[in-house]
Amino acid sequence: MHGALDDTICAIATPPGEGGIGVIRVSGIHALDVAAQVILPRSGKLLHELVSHKMTVADVCAPALTAGTVRGVQLPARFVIDEALVVVMKGPHSYTGEDVVEVQCHGGPVVLDQLCRGLLAAGARLAEPGEFTRRAFLNGRLDLAQAEAVLDTIRAKTTRSLTIAQSQRRGELSRQVELIRSDLVTALAHIEAALDFGDEDITFVGKAELCGLLEAAGFKLQRLVESGNEGRILREGAVVAILGRPNVGKSSLLNALLHSDRAIVTPIPGTTRDVLEELVSIEGIPVRLVDTAGIRQTDDPVEAEGIRRSRLAWQDADLVLILLDGSEALSDDDLSLLSSCEAAQVILVLNKCDLPRQLSRAQLEALCPGHGGMIDISATMRLGLDELRGTIRTRLMTGGLESREGVLVTNLRHIDACSRALLGVTQAQQSVADDRAGELIAVDLRIAADALGEITGVITTDDILERIFSEFCIGK
């Protein structure tokens, strides 16, 4: 449970450990009174007298046992623990919408710990995860989608992920959602007015106009829902598993795509006995590459466990690269693997293209029709990797929505809300087409509008807020 909004909160906002700079934030209606007990501007001015949003040099102090009085506030005696830059940001023009004091001191853990203890002794309490951003939402500085985009910005794995997070933080998704919701609420108002004044000779909205409005809203919602899978991949990353029999070059391919020697490579079959995972950006898409144990028949219990884990990774993957040795004919293990894969999920990768070819493309086409591509590479010579990266990207972003104009839905909560809104609009369209009672149309439109309101936080619950902000780090 979060504390009261009139509490003054503080937190270390930089990661644990040593650093050149450490940042501590204080926020609340009494932030200046609390911070003034441990921060002494070198100018001799009181903290309350500093110009908002302007940095100043100050001594950072820790409290001792004797006391004094400043501005009627009882202060403990202090001893200097560091020199710092301090900025006062007076509400409502701050991140949280409250008075905020931010201290940039040296990033040693002892300095930050003593400063934090001083703030606690002065009357602050430690902030909970996400409490600064939660206050920004509750004070109207951000809507809920923008608040979630703050977390997405912190967790962005690629430049493209960061671009989308910043787009949502600036409110582009929120504006699109609110435009659709506004149209639905307007239609709902007309329908409910017609129900309330049904005895009057007044036409509030015609059937053709209502159908047009619902069709436009449905089209926009459909686009948002369809963008969900690609948006999720850009936000969370895709899982791409590399499968194949032993010694076809799976670990070499992983190393080539990572530009590092992450996996051990030897000429001995079965070297990889466990699943290795590494994150890499493939043309702007965060991809978790999974190098698996070679799949074959074996009596070795350790290797068999690795193969079992390989099959589990295969099941969880968004895309599978089946790696084959192009310099050799297909083996029974190759044939078994090819026969058990869903072609739509597969890219066939023929390794060792720098050696004489022994594997027929026509044979592979017959064994695995409808596969998503056949790429010749040499993992050791770094040949064909650009084509492979492009094919991976094309297969993951199948709808081409990522390159279109407009916003992407990247959050599973948003996808679910848009899907429910689309269902409500679709049901309302059917009710209008069937000339059903206005009350039924109104119910469907209210369901759709409320679902969209959940995205921006116009309609929300404490449970949703708790779930969202608990994912944040302390200090944000």
Phi, psi and omega per residue, in radians:
M1 nan 2.403 3.095
H2 -1.431 2.574 3.113
G3 -1.262 -3.098 -3.108
A4 -1.196 2.627 -3.126
L5 -1.203 -0.322 3.115
D6 -1.545 0.033 3.002
D7 -1.206 2.600 2.968
T8 -1.649 2.181 -3.066
I9 -1.964 2.657 3.069
C10 -2.495 2.743 3.131
A11 -2.884 2.629 2.960
I12 -1.370 2.161 -3.014
A13 -1.730 -0.069 3.127
T14 -1.851 2.738 -3.068
P15 -1.093 2.725 3.103
P16 -1.098 2.719 3.117
G17 1.860 -3.103 -3.120
E18 -1.426 2.538 3.097
G19 -2.801 2.823 3.118
G20 -1.104 -0.624 -3.111
I21 -2.325 2.420 2.994
G22 -2.132 2.474 -3.069
V23 -2.100 2.321 3.017
I24 -2.146 2.362 3.138
R25 -1.976 2.511 3.045
V26 -2.261 2.354 -3.131
S27 -2.520 2.502 3.089
G28 2.571 2.978 -3.100
I29 -1.192 -0.361 3.107
H30 -1.935 0.388 -3.062
A31 -1.044 -0.725 -3.112
L32 -1.192 -0.690 3.118
D33 -1.125 -0.735 -3.133
V34 -1.167 -0.879 -3.069
A35 -1.143 -0.544 -3.115
A36 -1.084 -0.336 -3.119
Q37 -1.376 -0.241 -3.116
V38 -2.259 -0.047 -3.110
I39 -2.140 2.133 -3.122
L40 -2.082 1.809 3.113
P41 -1.017 2.423 -3.140
R42 -1.153 -0.395 -3.133
S43 -1.216 -0.217 -3.085
G44 1.539 -0.157 3.101
K45 -1.297 2.722 3.008
L46 -1.350 2.717 -3.114
L47 -1.014 -0.618 -3.132
H48 -1.152 -0.370 -3.062
E49 -1.602 -0.101 -3.119
L50 -1.218 2.583 3.084
V51 -1.236 2.336 -3.127
S52 -1.110 2.466 3.070
H53 1.133 0.486 3.077
K54 -2.247 2.235 -3.099
M55 -1.300 2.566 3.067
T56 -2.500 2.670 3.107
V57 -1.413 2.406 -3.115
A58 -2.575 2.744 2.961
D59 -1.576 2.332 3.089
V60 -1.737 2.231 -2.998
C61 -2.086 2.776 2.979
A62 -2.009 2.546 -3.079
P63 -1.298 2.513 2.968
A64 -1.817 -2.613 -3.020
L65 -1.813 -0.488 -3.111
T66 -1.452 2.826 -2.963
A67 -2.178 2.836 3.024
G68 -2.567 -3.117 -3.124
T69 -2.297 2.283 3.068
V70 -2.342 2.201 -3.131
R71 0.947 0.576 3.117
G72 1.369 0.060 -3.137
V73 -1.771 2.260 3.140
Q74 -1.271 2.122 -3.099
L75 -2.068 2.479 3.015
P76 -1.351 2.758 2.980
A77 -1.121 2.680 -3.009
R78 -2.319 2.735 2.965
F79 -2.280 2.478 -3.029
V80 -1.273 2.300 3.089
I81 -1.955 -0.318 -3.140
D82 -2.954 2.880 2.972
E83 -1.789 2.461 -3.031
A84 -2.558 2.864 2.904
L85 -1.740 2.315 -3.066
V86 -2.198 2.405 3.051
V87 -2.264 2.290 3.063
V88 -1.731 2.255 3.086
M89 -2.139 1.827 -3.041
K90 -1.436 2.381 3.118
G91 -1.166 2.702 0.085
P92 -1.516 0.135 -3.050
H93 -1.600 1.058 3.101
S94 -2.517 3.032 -3.103
Y95 -1.052 -0.752 -3.097
T96 -1.541 -0.224 -3.038
G97 1.508 -0.054 3.107
E98 -1.898 3.084 2.962
D99 -1.130 2.295 -3.111
V100 -2.267 2.409 2.993
V101 -2.111 2.224 3.127
E102 -2.087 2.253 -3.095
V103 -1.980 2.223 3.049
Q104 -1.973 1.789 -3.125
C105 -2.044 -3.012 3.065
H106 -1.207 2.572 -2.963
G107 -1.546 0.519 3.070
G108 -1.363 2.482 -3.096
P109 -1.084 -0.570 -3.138
V110 -1.213 -0.744 3.118
V111 -1.037 -0.885 -3.105
L112 -1.116 -0.695 3.138
D113 -1.119 -0.774 -3.123
Q114 -1.167 -0.693 3.105
L115 -1.118 -0.745 3.133
C116 -1.104 -0.728 3.112
R117 -1.105 -0.656 3.103
G118 -1.106 -0.713 3.111
L119 -1.151 -0.651 3.107
L120 -1.160 -0.723 3.118
A121 -1.142 -0.482 -3.126
A122 -1.435 -0.088 3.054
G123 2.147 -0.036 3.089
A124 -1.447 2.957 2.968
R125 -2.256 2.769 3.130
L126 -1.172 2.339 3.092
A127 -1.234 2.611 3.052
E128 -1.549 2.875 3.139
P129 -0.935 2.226 3.077
G130 1.309 0.134 -3.005
E131 -1.229 -0.558 3.084
F132 -1.115 -0.791 -3.141
T133 -1.236 -0.600 3.076
R134 -1.062 -0.740 3.105
R135 -1.146 -0.643 3.074
A136 -1.040 -0.682 3.099
F137 -1.200 -0.863 -3.087
L138 -1.140 -0.479 3.127
N139 -1.612 0.146 3.026
G140 1.398 0.220 3.116
R141 -1.377 -0.511 3.110
L142 -2.402 2.611 2.914
D143 -1.546 3.117 -2.997
L144 -1.190 -0.665 3.115
A145 -1.141 -0.674 3.101
Q146 -1.170 -0.670 3.104
A147 -1.095 -0.735 3.100
E148 -1.128 -0.556 3.125
A149 -1.201 -0.436 3.044
V150 -1.079 -0.797 3.096
L151 -1.128 -0.689 3.106
D152 -1.108 -0.607 3.094
T153 -1.101 -0.765 -3.141
I154 -1.132 -0.659 -3.036
R155 -1.637 0.029 -3.076
A156 -0.972 2.315 -3.073
K157 -1.753 -0.321 3.137
T158 -2.446 2.948 3.097
T159 -1.062 -0.707 3.137
R160 -1.133 -0.710 3.085
S161 -1.055 -0.726 3.136
L162 -1.145 -0.714 3.135
T163 -1.042 -0.770 -3.139
I164 -1.174 -0.730 3.121
A165 -1.055 -0.728 3.134
Q166 -1.190 -0.632 3.073
S167 -1.039 -0.768 3.140
Q168 -1.259 -0.601 3.107
R169 -1.131 -0.565 3.093
R170 -1.346 -0.098 3.023
G171 1.684 0.241 -3.089
E172 -1.182 -0.729 3.062
L173 -1.127 -0.768 -3.123
S174 -1.038 -0.741 3.140
R175 -1.119 -0.727 3.130
Q176 -1.105 -0.772 -3.134
V177 -1.130 -0.739 -3.104
E178 -1.208 -0.558 3.059
L179 -1.094 -0.788 3.122
I180 -1.138 -0.783 -3.105
R181 -1.110 -0.680 3.133
S182 -1.075 -0.724 3.104
D183 -1.104 -0.720 -3.133
L184 -1.171 -0.712 3.134
V185 -1.150 -0.659 3.097
T186 -1.092 -0.803 3.099
A187 -1.081 -0.725 3.124
L188 -1.084 -0.721 3.135
A189 -1.087 -0.729 3.119
H190 -1.123 -0.731 -3.114
I191 -1.161 -0.771 -3.126
E192 -1.192 -0.588 3.073
A193 -1.147 -0.704 3.107
A194 -1.102 -0.627 3.110
L195 -1.210 -0.690 -3.100
D196 -1.275 -0.542 -3.085
F197 -2.082 0.686 -3.097
G198 -1.075 -0.456 -3.120
D199 -1.413 -0.231 3.132
E200 -1.475 2.655 3.131
D201 -1.524 1.113 -3.090
I202 -2.243 2.344 3.052
T203 -1.835 2.013 -3.092
F204 -1.540 -0.678 3.110
V205 -2.691 2.294 3.141
G206 -1.417 2.804 -3.115
K207 -1.095 -0.741 -3.121
A208 -1.125 -0.724 3.131
E209 -1.143 -0.723 3.132
L210 -1.125 -0.745 3.116
C211 -1.075 -0.729 3.126
G212 -1.113 -0.724 3.135
L213 -1.129 -0.786 -3.130
L214 -1.165 -0.638 3.118
E215 -1.122 -0.742 3.129
A216 -1.147 -0.742 3.118
A217 -1.124 -0.726 3.131
G218 -1.104 -0.691 3.134
F219 -1.102 -0.776 -3.136
K220 -1.143 -0.718 3.124
L221 -1.162 -0.650 3.115
Q222 -1.079 -0.712 3.112
R223 -1.108 -0.717 3.127
L224 -1.135 -0.765 3.137
V225 -1.108 -0.750 -3.120
E226 -1.141 -0.475 3.119
S227 -1.338 -0.154 -3.000
G228 -1.076 -0.759 -3.086
N229 -1.152 -0.798 3.126
E230 -1.186 -0.662 3.089
G231 -1.102 -0.709 3.108
R232 -1.070 -0.728 3.138
I233 -1.104 -0.747 -3.138
L234 -1.179 -0.510 -3.134
R235 -1.476 -0.807 -3.001
E236 -1.779 -0.354 -3.079
G237 1.662 2.699 3.110
A238 -1.837 2.687 3.082
V239 -1.817 2.108 3.118
V240 -2.096 2.023 -3.114
A241 -1.708 2.405 3.077
I242 -1.796 1.996 -3.088
L243 -2.035 2.713 3.082
G244 2.863 2.909 3.097
R245 -1.251 2.945 -3.130
P246 -1.033 2.514 2.970
N247 1.216 0.409 3.043
V248 -1.601 -0.141 3.084
G249 1.907 0.417 -3.111
K250 -1.101 -0.827 -3.140
S251 -1.168 -0.620 3.083
S252 -1.113 -0.679 3.114
L253 -1.165 -0.741 3.089
L254 -1.006 -0.848 -3.140
N255 -1.067 -0.694 -3.128
A256 -1.133 -0.733 -3.139
L257 -1.243 -0.492 3.136
L258 -1.531 -0.245 -3.039
H259 1.040 0.612 3.094
S260 -2.743 2.798 3.130
D261 -1.567 1.217 -3.111
R262 -1.319 -0.710 -3.081
A263 -1.812 2.538 3.086
I264 -1.267 2.293 3.141
V265 -2.114 2.162 3.056
T266 -2.442 2.848 3.068
P267 -1.333 -0.004 -3.101
I268 -1.502 2.095 3.110
P269 -1.049 2.483 3.083
G270 1.498 0.279 3.130
T271 -1.071 -0.785 3.104
T272 -1.410 2.057 -3.083
R273 -2.050 -0.021 3.120
D274 -2.400 3.034 3.136
V275 -1.539 2.191 3.059
L276 -1.854 2.388 3.140
E277 -2.228 2.395 3.078
E278 -2.520 2.523 3.117
L279 -1.632 2.330 3.134
V280 -2.491 2.624 3.051
S281 -1.641 2.107 3.090
I282 -1.978 1.770 -3.111
E283 0.891 0.819 3.063
G284 1.533 -0.086 -3.135
I285 -1.777 2.200 3.059
P286 -1.247 2.130 -3.073
V287 -2.176 2.245 3.017
R288 -1.640 1.807 -3.139
L289 -1.405 2.322 -3.116
V290 -2.071 1.968 3.056
D291 -1.608 2.177 -3.005
T292 -1.958 2.837 3.041
A293 -1.164 2.548 3.124
G294 -1.059 2.312 -3.074
I295 -1.588 2.058 3.110
R296 -2.819 2.991 3.033
Q297 -1.337 2.288 -3.110
T298 -2.668 2.640 3.059
D299 -1.782 -0.060 3.136
D300 -1.314 2.042 -3.069
P301 -1.106 -0.582 3.126
V302 -1.204 -0.811 3.119
E303 -1.131 -0.647 3.130
A304 -1.096 -0.654 3.106
E305 -1.174 -0.680 3.076
G306 -1.082 -0.693 3.121
I307 -1.162 -0.668 3.110
R308 -1.083 -0.735 3.126
R309 -1.186 -0.570 3.086
S310 -1.082 -0.735 -3.139
R311 -1.178 -0.605 3.071
L312 -1.146 -0.747 3.104
A313 -1.084 -0.661 3.100
W314 -1.034 -0.786 -3.111
Q315 -1.141 -0.572 -3.078
D316 -1.538 -0.087 -3.011
A317 -1.377 2.552 2.985
D318 -1.347 -0.472 -3.097
L319 -2.650 2.530 -3.115
V320 -2.130 2.251 2.989
L321 -1.735 1.962 3.050
I322 -1.596 1.983 -3.067
L323 -1.664 2.212 3.138
L324 -2.133 2.623 3.088
D325 -1.530 1.826 -3.080
G326 -1.202 -0.205 -3.132
S327 -1.599 0.040 3.134
E328 -2.331 2.727 3.044
A329 -1.227 2.789 3.131
L330 -1.112 2.384 3.073
S331 -1.667 3.007 3.078
D332 -1.076 -0.639 3.117
D333 -1.152 -0.680 3.060
D334 -1.059 -0.828 -3.097
L335 -1.097 -0.693 3.125
S336 -1.118 -0.713 3.138
L337 -1.175 -0.780 -3.128
L338 -1.107 -0.645 -3.088
S339 -1.275 -0.328 -3.059
S340 -1.782 0.019 -3.119
C341 -1.675 2.538 2.991
E342 -1.433 2.126 -3.021
A343 -1.004 -0.622 -3.071
A344 -1.147 -0.352 -3.077
Q345 -1.716 0.010 -2.875
V346 -2.015 2.480 2.825
I347 -2.063 2.177 3.086
L348 -1.459 2.212 -3.113
V349 -2.100 2.046 -3.126
L350 -1.712 1.864 -3.088
N351 -1.487 2.899 3.068
K352 1.152 0.749 3.131
C353 -1.225 -0.167 3.090
D354 -1.399 -0.110 3.113
L355 -1.851 2.825 3.122
P356 -0.985 2.361 -3.077
R357 -1.344 2.277 3.066
Q358 -2.096 -0.097 -3.044
L359 -1.921 2.222 -3.072
S360 -1.511 2.280 3.050
R361 -1.103 -0.665 3.138
A362 -1.062 -0.680 3.109
Q363 -1.101 -0.728 3.135
L364 -1.184 -0.681 3.102
E365 -1.044 -0.676 -3.132
A366 -1.233 -0.644 -3.097
L367 -1.365 -0.542 -3.047
C368 -2.374 1.158 -3.129
P369 -1.175 2.578 3.087
G370 1.378 0.191 3.123
H371 -1.204 2.855 -2.998
G372 -1.520 0.292 3.119
G373 2.517 2.771 3.090
M374 -2.404 1.980 -2.992
I375 -2.024 2.289 3.028
D376 -1.604 2.252 3.117
I377 -2.445 2.917 2.859
S378 -2.309 1.863 -3.072
A379 -1.117 -0.663 -3.111
T380 -1.296 -0.588 -3.120
M381 -1.612 -0.050 -3.139
R382 1.073 0.688 3.123
L383 -1.769 2.441 3.058
G384 1.359 0.089 -3.057
L385 -1.279 -0.584 3.102
D386 -1.114 -0.728 3.095
E387 -1.114 -0.695 3.129
L388 -1.119 -0.781 3.125
R389 -1.059 -0.757 3.128
G390 -1.096 -0.684 3.127
T391 -1.178 -0.711 3.099
I392 -1.039 -0.799 -3.129
R393 -1.098 -0.774 -3.129
T394 -1.084 -0.705 -3.123
R395 -1.218 -0.632 -3.134
L396 -1.291 -0.644 -3.132
M397 -1.756 1.069 -2.964
T398 -1.119 -0.547 -3.069
G399 -1.473 -0.168 -3.096
G400 1.188 0.226 -3.057
L401 -1.274 -0.482 -3.065
E402 -1.074 -0.488 -3.097
S403 -1.649 -0.083 -3.137
R404 -1.353 2.860 3.008
E405 -1.262 2.699 3.123
G406 1.894 -3.109 -3.038
V407 -1.687 2.750 3.044
L408 -1.934 2.460 3.003
V409 -1.597 2.109 -3.045
T410 -1.995 -0.235 -3.013
N411 -1.797 2.317 -3.111
L412 -1.046 -0.614 3.098
R413 -1.104 -0.700 3.126
H414 -1.213 -0.693 3.118
I415 -1.059 -0.780 3.134
D416 -1.086 -0.771 -3.135
A417 -1.118 -0.743 3.116
C418 -1.129 -0.648 3.131
S419 -1.140 -0.733 3.115
R420 -1.181 -0.654 3.095
A421 -1.136 -0.725 3.116
L422 -1.098 -0.714 3.101
L423 -1.083 -0.741 3.124
G424 -1.094 -0.747 3.126
V425 -1.150 -0.721 3.125
T426 -1.080 -0.744 3.119
Q427 -1.176 -0.631 3.093
A428 -1.144 -0.704 3.099
Q429 -1.058 -0.740 -3.141
Q430 -1.151 -0.677 3.126
S431 -1.130 -0.691 3.101
V432 -1.143 -0.764 -3.131
A433 -1.086 -0.591 -3.112
D434 -1.574 0.113 -3.126
D435 0.943 0.729 3.113
R436 -1.357 2.969 -3.083
A437 -1.058 2.562 -3.139
G438 -1.049 -0.533 3.137
E439 -1.055 -0.674 -3.141
L440 -1.191 -0.719 3.102
I441 -1.095 -0.730 -3.126
A442 -1.091 -0.702 3.129
V443 -1.071 -0.803 -3.131
D444 -1.116 -0.725 3.141
L445 -1.178 -0.629 3.118
R446 -1.170 -0.702 3.092
I447 -1.041 -0.772 -3.127
A448 -1.139 -0.803 -3.114
A449 -1.133 -0.699 3.134
D450 -1.156 -0.662 3.113
A451 -1.076 -0.747 3.112
L452 -1.184 -0.589 3.104
G453 -1.102 -0.459 3.102
E454 -1.166 -0.503 -3.100
I455 -1.158 -0.816 -3.082
T456 -1.579 -0.186 3.138
G457 1.624 0.110 3.029
V458 -1.043 -0.652 3.043
I459 -2.163 2.123 -3.108
T460 -2.723 3.053 3.107
T461 -2.350 2.816 3.106
D462 -1.070 -0.568 -3.140
D463 -1.116 -0.750 3.117
I464 -1.124 -0.777 3.140
L465 -1.080 -0.759 -3.133
E466 -1.068 -0.739 -3.118
R467 -1.161 -0.688 -3.101
I468 -1.238 -0.910 -2.988
F469 -1.380 -0.284 3.082
S470 -1.190 -0.319 3.129
E471 -1.391 -0.243 -3.114
F472 -1.298 2.769 2.990
C473 -1.391 2.789 3.058
I474 -1.204 2.389 3.130
G475 1.759 -0.006 3.122
K476 -2.225 nan nan
